[in-house]
Amino acid sequence: MAMAGEAHSRTVAPNGTIGILGGGQLGRMLSLAAARLGLKTHIFAPEERNPAYDVASSRTIAPYTDEKALKAFAEAVDVITYEFENVPVETVEILTGLGARVSPGARALAVAQDRIIEKSFARSIGARTAPYFAVDDLSSLEAGLKEIGRPAILKTRRLGYDGKGQTVISADARNLGLTWEEATRKAWEEIGARPAILEGFVEFECEISVIGARAADGAIELYDPPENRHRGGILRTSIVPADVEDETVDEARAITGKILSELDYVGVVGVEFFVLKDGSVMVNEFAPRVHNSGHWTIDACGVSQFEQHIRAIAGWPLGDPARHSDAVMENLIGDEADKWRDCARTRQLCVHLYGKREARAGRKMGHVTQLKRRS
Ligand code: AMP
């Protein structure tokens, strides 16, 4: 029976199609989750080959700015989302201009794509961040170092990921046999002499993240935060529950909820936090998409972050984010994925491989999640 009402008319029913911009492992896991709900996925990406095509119902291979291809894509799907935050905002604007529904919207994408706008947004909702300074050239970098002090981290304003486009400016250049001026110039060149943000180096106790979801009607669900350990700027391990105080969890969850509501967000977000000695948190950054530190939810929760995202954008009720198990998720990076057979042999280890053909250094090839049932 047809029902009146905006919320109902925006629902994508089983057999409907979710359009996904981007075809990496996140698109692959979104497609798998959608399939479980009886929904189809259509991937739009420029690559000839990628992990998501193998499991999606259809694909469009075209540049993100190909208006003709975007129009045909918009006509072929019921709702559109993206699986990486470097999709051009222009692409989302073209699609919405064509009358397509894109979730999360262009504003969330624009805020998350620019580290300076992201930090000032976080502060505008009352969250703390590392001290920061906008850097456009060598002289503003020098001014920033005077204000913020060393050590500091210089990061490109845009298009950074997995520790790429960032470098630490140490407190003692002499250890490297450089003058301060030389060390400053080296850092500027290392990030490609591009518009950047200089951040104070935060002496955190640990890093946690909150994976949160918001539905179109404003309902919010939040997963338990994992503790995340990085090496070389790349996430290696997420451990849930994180060994932090309840007050820390409450603060991180409250900030995540605020980010979701302030952006009128629909879908899943991943918010990364530094936990300080006193248990308070600072926002590091957020990703307007499903997040690597939420991969454990596939095996440790009834409804994973991927299913939750599909539910949110398809206008379904959000699922219960409760955890039935404790979990340790480890990324398989580069040739670590060669040990897939040993992983498959290990009881209680859930193995996820992304079907990438080439195991280049630093490339996320898969992940494993070790479960421990909660007593
Ligand atoms: P990002 O790409 O900003 O998430 O940075 C990657 C990793 O570098 C973070 O997860 C931290 O481990 C570290 N990092 C980034 N920014 C800072 C900072 N301001 N102070 C200390 N460590 C940082």
Boltz pocket constraint, residues with backbone or C-beta under 6 A from the ligand:
constraints:
  - pocket:
      binder: B
      contacts: [[A, 130], [A, 153], [A, 160], [A, 161], [A, 162], [A, 163], [A, 199], [A, 200], [A, 201], [A, 202], [A, 203], [A, 207], [A, 230], [A, 233], [A, 234], [A, 272], [A, 284], [A, 285]]
      max_distance: 6.0
